């Protein structure tokens, strides 16, 4: 298991969650797909569910609802980036041309603090300041988060924004021209690319990838449950991947990574 117990370095994707219209249907679907466990949470938390795998927190699923005067968000997976001071990070977001949609919010019981906003190219993201909860406690294993990638209308502008706000850096990935790896805390933590390979009109967006044992079998499961295939399985240096949309519209990637020696 790739278990995480300490806070993620600043700028590292540390959590993902899905806001949906039918929360119970999503919980049932991802239980069947990835083996996640979780029940609709208490009313005072908006019913938010922390899904677990092998007893470790791996992702959140909640009911889409209006917050802070904003309309209810669309069905989407949100990538959260770790920060050590949320208020300071939000000031940096605003000072560098970003937007703040909701927050800061203090999560009860000293869990942490969160906000959601967008970079100047329109890519929505979350910020998470951990207190007692660092974020995903299990990663890079089948059924868990393994990669986060920003697909941007302007990769250079996006890279400059996240570098100034979070102190991350970006390096061209020689194996894939036009692709950049994102670095924080001395590690590669995510990716960035333009929208050249996407359908015209695709907005900037963060995409969460989950590790699976068999990409083709997972894609079949998604379609059998009313989802759709956006990018058929194909090989990349990291393994065999695909991009799919669940039955409520949540888009995510899946990767079957080759076994490590």
C-alpha positions as CSV (number, residue, x, y, z in Angstrom):
1,X,0.0,0.0,0.0
2,X,1.1,3.6,-0.7
3,X,-0.2,5.0,2.6
4,X,0.1,8.7,3.4
5,X,0.2,9.9,7.0
6,X,2.0,13.3,6.8
7,X,0.8,16.5,5.2
8,X,1.4,16.7,1.5
9,X,4.0,19.3,0.4
10,X,2.5,22.6,-0.6
11,X,1.1,22.5,-4.1
12,X,0.6,18.8,-4.2
13,X,-2.7,17.4,-5.3
14,X,-3.9,15.9,-2.0
15,X,-7.7,15.1,-2.4
16,X,-10.4,14.8,-5.0
17,X,-14.1,14.9,-4.6
18,X,-17.2,14.6,-6.8
19,X,-20.3,16.8,-6.5
20,X,-23.4,15.1,-8.0
21,X,-27.1,15.4,-8.2
22,X,-27.8,11.8,-7.0
23,X,-25.2,11.2,-4.2
24,X,-26.4,7.7,-3.3
25,X,-26.3,6.5,-7.0
26,X,-22.7,7.8,-7.2
27,X,-21.8,6.0,-4.0
28,X,-23.2,2.8,-5.3
29,X,-21.5,3.2,-8.7
30,X,-18.0,3.9,-7.3
31,X,-18.4,1.1,-4.8
32,X,-19.0,-1.3,-7.7
33,X,-16.3,0.3,-9.8
34,X,-13.4,0.8,-7.3
35,X,-14.6,-1.0,-4.2
36,X,-15.0,2.2,-2.2
37,X,-17.1,2.2,1.0
38,X,-19.1,5.1,2.3
39,X,-22.5,6.2,3.5
40,X,-24.2,9.6,3.2
41,X,-22.8,11.8,6.0
42,X,-24.5,13.9,8.7
43,X,-26.8,16.7,7.7
44,X,-24.6,19.3,9.3
45,X,-21.8,18.3,6.9
46,X,-24.2,18.6,3.9
47,X,-24.2,14.8,3.7
48,X,-20.6,14.7,2.4
49,X,-19.1,11.3,2.3
50,X,-15.5,10.4,2.8
51,X,-15.1,7.2,0.8
52,X,-12.6,4.6,2.0
53,X,-10.7,1.7,0.6
54,X,-9.1,-0.8,3.0
55,X,-10.2,1.5,5.8
56,X,-8.3,4.5,4.4
57,X,-9.8,7.7,3.0
58,X,-9.4,7.9,-0.8
59,X,-12.0,10.4,-2.2
60,X,-15.1,12.4,-1.4
61,X,-18.6,12.3,-2.9
62,X,-21.2,14.9,-2.0
63,X,-24.5,16.4,-3.0
64,X,-24.1,19.3,-5.4
65,X,-25.6,22.4,-3.7
66,X,-25.3,26.2,-3.8
67,X,-22.7,27.8,-1.5
68,X,-21.7,31.3,-0.7
69,X,-24.3,32.8,-3.1
70,X,-23.0,30.6,-6.0
71,X,-25.1,28.3,-8.0
72,X,-24.8,24.6,-7.4
73,X,-21.6,23.3,-9.1
74,X,-21.8,21.1,-12.2
75,X,-21.1,17.4,-11.8
76,X,-17.3,17.2,-11.8
77,X,-14.3,15.8,-10.0
78,X,-12.4,18.6,-8.2
79,X,-8.6,18.4,-7.5
80,X,-7.5,19.9,-4.2
81,X,-4.0,21.3,-3.8
82,X,-2.4,21.3,-0.4
83,X,-1.5,24.6,1.3
84,X,-0.1,25.4,4.7
85,X,-2.0,28.8,5.0
86,X,-5.3,29.0,3.2
87,X,-5.9,32.7,3.8
88,X,-2.5,33.5,2.4
89,X,-3.0,31.2,-0.6
90,X,-6.4,32.9,-1.4
91,X,-4.8,36.3,-1.4
92,X,-2.2,35.0,-3.8
93,X,-4.9,33.6,-6.0
94,X,-6.7,36.9,-6.2
95,X,-3.4,38.9,-6.7
96,X,-2.4,36.7,-9.6
97,X,-5.6,36.9,-11.7
98,X,-7.4,33.9,-10.3
99,X,-11.0,33.7,-8.9
100,X,-12.3,32.4,-5.6
101,X,-15.7,30.7,-5.9
102,X,-16.3,29.5,-2.4
103,X,-14.5,29.7,0.9
104,X,-12.5,29.8,3.1
105,X,-14.5,27.2,5.0
106,X,-13.5,25.7,8.3
107,X,-14.4,22.0,8.4
108,X,-15.8,21.0,11.8
109,X,-13.8,19.0,14.4
110,X,-10.5,20.5,13.3
111,X,-10.5,18.5,10.1
112,X,-9.1,21.3,7.9
113,X,-9.9,24.4,5.8
114,X,-10.9,24.5,2.2
115,X,-11.8,26.8,-0.7
116,X,-12.6,26.4,-4.4
117,X,-11.5,28.7,-7.2
118,X,-10.1,28.9,-10.7
119,X,-6.9,29.9,-12.3
120,X,-6.8,32.7,-14.9
121,X,-7.3,30.2,-17.8
122,X,-10.5,28.9,-16.2
123,X,-9.3,25.7,-14.6
124,X,-11.2,25.1,-11.4
125,X,-9.3,23.7,-8.4
126,X,-9.7,23.3,-4.7
127,X,-7.3,24.3,-1.9
128,X,-6.9,22.3,1.2
129,X,-5.2,23.3,4.4
130,X,-4.8,20.2,6.5
131,X,-5.3,20.1,10.2
132,X,-6.2,16.6,11.5
133,X,-6.9,15.3,8.0
134,X,-4.1,15.4,5.4
135,X,-6.2,14.3,2.5
136,X,-6.0,11.0,0.6
137,X,-4.6,8.4,2.9
138,X,-4.0,5.8,0.2
139,X,-2.8,6.5,-3.3
140,X,-1.1,4.9,-6.3
141,X,-2.9,1.6,-5.7
142,X,-5.8,0.1,-7.7
143,X,-8.9,2.0,-6.8
144,X,-7.1,5.1,-5.6
145,X,-5.9,8.4,-7.0
146,X,-2.7,8.2,-9.0
147,X,-2.3,11.3,-11.1
148,X,-3.8,14.8,-11.5
149,X,-3.4,16.8,-14.7
150,X,-4.3,20.3,-15.7
151,X,-5.5,20.6,-19.3
152,X,-5.3,24.4,-20.1
153,X,-6.2,26.8,-22.8
154,X,-2.9,28.6,-22.0
155,X,-0.3,26.3,-20.4
156,X,2.3,29.0,-20.0
157,X,-0.1,31.3,-18.2
158,X,-1.3,28.5,-16.0
159,X,2.2,27.4,-15.1
160,X,3.1,31.0,-14.2
161,X,0.0,31.2,-12.0
162,X,0.5,28.0,-10.0
163,X,4.2,28.7,-9.6
164,X,3.5,32.2,-8.1
165,X,0.6,31.0,-5.9
166,X,2.0,27.7,-4.7
167,X,5.7,27.7,-5.5
168,X,5.5,24.6,-7.8
169,X,7.6,24.3,-10.9
170,X,7.1,22.8,-14.3
171,X,9.5,20.9,-16.6
172,X,9.0,19.7,-20.2
173,X,8.4,16.0,-20.4
174,X,10.7,14.9,-23.2
175,X,8.8,11.6,-23.8
176,X,5.6,13.5,-24.6
177,X,6.2,16.8,-26.5
178,X,3.9,19.6,-25.3
179,X,3.5,17.9,-21.9
180,X,4.9,19.3,-18.6
181,X,5.4,17.7,-15.3
182,X,4.6,19.6,-12.1
183,X,6.9,19.4,-9.1
184,X,6.5,20.2,-5.4
185,X,8.6,19.2,-2.4
186,X,11.2,17.6,-4.6
187,X,8.7,15.2,-6.3
188,X,6.8,15.0,-9.5
189,X,3.2,15.5,-8.4
190,X,1.1,16.3,-11.5
191,X,1.0,17.2,-15.2
192,X,0.1,20.1,-17.5
193,X,-0.7,20.3,-21.2
194,X,-2.6,22.3,-23.7
195,X,-6.0,21.5,-25.3
196,X,-4.6,20.7,-28.8
197,X,-5.8,17.1,-28.6
198,X,-9.2,18.0,-27.2
199,X,-12.5,18.8,-29.0
200,X,-12.8,22.4,-30.0
201,X,-14.4,24.4,-27.2
202,X,-13.1,22.2,-24.4
203,X,-12.6,24.5,-21.3
204,X,-9.5,24.4,-19.1
205,X,-9.9,21.7,-16.5
206,X,-8.1,19.5,-13.9
207,X,-8.5,15.8,-14.6
208,X,-8.1,13.2,-11.8
209,X,-6.8,9.7,-12.7
210,X,-7.4,6.5,-10.7
211,X,-5.2,3.4,-10.8
212,X,-6.9,0.2,-12.0
213,X,-5.7,-3.3,-12.6
214,X,-7.3,-3.5,-16.1
215,X,-8.1,-0.4,-18.1
216,X,-10.2,-2.1,-20.7
217,X,-12.3,-4.0,-18.1
218,X,-12.8,-0.8,-16.1
219,X,-14.0,1.1,-19.3
220,X,-16.5,-1.8,-20.0
221,X,-17.8,-1.5,-16.4
222,X,-18.3,2.3,-16.8
223,X,-20.3,1.9,-20.0
224,X,-22.4,-0.9,-18.6
225,X,-23.4,1.4,-15.8
226,X,-24.6,4.1,-18.2
227,X,-21.3,6.0,-18.6
228,X,-19.4,6.8,-21.8
229,X,-15.9,6.6,-23.2
230,X,-14.3,9.9,-24.0
231,X,-10.8,8.5,-24.9
232,X,-10.5,4.9,-25.7
233,X,-7.8,2.8,-24.0
234,X,-4.3,3.5,-25.3
235,X,-0.7,3.2,-24.3
236,X,1.4,6.0,-22.7
237,X,4.8,5.7,-21.0
238,X,3.0,5.5,-17.6
239,X,0.8,2.6,-18.7
240,X,-2.5,1.9,-20.4
241,X,-5.0,4.7,-19.9
242,X,-8.5,5.9,-20.9
243,X,-10.8,8.8,-20.1
244,X,-14.4,8.1,-19.2
245,X,-17.6,9.9,-18.0
246,X,-19.8,8.3,-15.4
247,X,-23.6,8.1,-15.7
248,X,-24.1,11.5,-14.0
249,X,-21.4,13.3,-16.0
250,X,-18.3,13.1,-13.8
251,X,-15.2,12.8,-16.0
252,X,-12.1,11.0,-14.8
253,X,-9.2,9.0,-16.2
254,X,-8.0,5.5,-15.4
255,X,-4.5,4.0,-15.7
256,X,-3.3,0.5,-15.4
257,X,0.3,1.1,-14.5
258,X,3.0,-1.6,-15.2
259,X,4.1,-3.4,-12.0
260,X,7.2,-2.0,-10.3
261,X,10.2,-4.2,-9.8
